[in-house]
């Protein structure tokens, strides 16, 4: 009887865990050089959710903040291209951060 109860408890816990994974969404962010001195970043989530309002930060190689803002209603963020190396940080909260180094940003 105890063994059956324990087995049932394990199955229920695994079921709850796997169900929560099916609702998980992965953050996505890509940036491109627009060729006019600006960088355009587009964001979202793997489940199709909007990234509107997600915090965006651009930092230089030393970690100094150059630009701060948020994704607009179209899940886009545009900023003036900084000189030198930089990183764009898409921060939708713990476990939902994407960092895009300037070396990965192309036209």
N, C-alpha and C positions, 0 to 999 in steps of 0.2 A: 504494500500500500504506500509506504514512504517513498519507495523507488518510483512508483507511478506518478506520485505527486511531484517529485523532484524533476522527472522527465517532462511533465507537463509545464512546470515552471520554466525550465530551460527553453522549451519550444516557444512559449509565450514571450519570453525576454528576447530571444533571437528574432521572432516575428516583429516585435516592436522596433528593434534595432534596424532590421532590413527595411521596414516601412519608412523609417525616418530617412534612410539613405535615398530612397526613391524620390523624396521631396527636396533633396539637396540640390543646390545650384552652384555652379562654378563661375567665378567672376571672369569676364573677358574684357580686354582693353587693347586696342591697337592704335598706333599713332602714325601719321604720315606728314611729310614736309610738303606743304602746299606750293612751294616754289615762289611765294610772295613775301617771305620773311615770317610766315606764321606756321605753326604746327597745329594740326587737327587731330584730336583723339576721339575715338568712338568707343563706347562701352556698353556693357549689358551683362546678362547672365545666361548660362547654358540652357536654362529652362524657358528662355524668351522674355524674362522679366526686364523691365526698363531699368536703366541706371540713372535716371533723372535724380538730381540732388546728391549724387555720390561725391564725396570730397576728393578733390584733385590737388596735388602739390607737385611743384617742379623744384628740384634741388640741384645744386651744383655738385661737383666732384667731392667737395669737402662736407657736403650735407647741409649747406646753408640754403634756406628757403628763398627761392627766386620769385615764385608765383604761387598763389593759392586761389582756389575757386571751387566751383561745383559743376558737375555735368548739367547741361540745360535740359529742357523738356524733351529734346530729341536725342538725349543721351550722348551729347557732343560737348567737347571742351576745346576751345581754341585759345592759343596764346602766342605772343611774339617769341620767335626763336632766339634763345639765349646764345651768347658766344661761348665757345668751349664745350666741354663734356657736361652733360646733365642727365637726370633721371626723372621720368614722369611717374608719379605714384597715384594709382587708383585705389582709394581706401574706402571700402564699403563695410568696414568693421573687422573684428578678429576673424581670421581664417578667410577673409575675402579681400586680400590686398594683392594688387598686380603692380610690378615695377617694370617700366619700359626704359631701358638705357638708350641714350641718344644714338649710340652706334647701331641700334636696331631700327631706327626711324629712317625711312627712305621716301623718295618722291614717288 
